[in-house]
Amino acid sequence: MYAYYLNKGHALDSLLSLSYVEKIFYVESMMYNIEQENEKTKAMFGK
């Protein structure tokens, strides 16, 4: 999760200070975003 959001421009300090619930939200949001990107890629290449 940290590598994903650091790459998106979030500060490490802010990520480290997230509560448990916030971390779960960030992880679920990350997984949703990756799933959406995978669907776009599949649509582009017809798979």
C-alpha positions in Angstrom: 0.0 0.0 0.0 2.7 2.5 0.9 4.6 2.1 -2.4 1.3 2.6 -4.3 0.4 5.8 -2.6 3.9 7.2 -2.4 4.1 6.8 -6.1 0.8 8.8 -6.3 2.4 11.7 -4.4 1.2 11.1 -0.8 3.7 11.9 2.0 5.1 8.9 3.9 4.4 10.7 7.3 0.7 11.0 6.4 0.4 7.4 5.4 2.2 6.2 8.5 -0.2 8.2 10.7 -3.4 6.7 9.3 -5.8 4.9 11.7 -6.7 1.3 11.1 -10.0 2.2 9.5 -8.3 4.7 7.2 -5.7 2.1 6.2 -8.4 -0.3 5.3 -10.1 2.4 3.2 -6.9 3.2 1.4 -6.2 -0.5 0.7 -9.7 -1.1 -0.6 -9.5 2.1 -2.8 -6.2 0.9 -4.1 -7.6 -2.5 -5.0 -10.6 -0.9 -6.7 -8.4 1.4 -8.7 -6.2 -1.5 -9.8 -9.2 -3.6 -10.8 -10.5 -0.7 -12.9 -7.2 -0.2 -14.6 -7.0 -4.0 -15.4 -10.5 -3.8 -17.0 -9.4 -0.9 -19.2 -6.3 -2.8 -20.3 -8.4 -5.9 -21.1 -10.8 -3.8 -23.1 -8.0 -2.2 -25.1 -6.5 -5.6 -26.0 -9.7 -7.5 -26.4 -9.1 -10.1 -23.6 
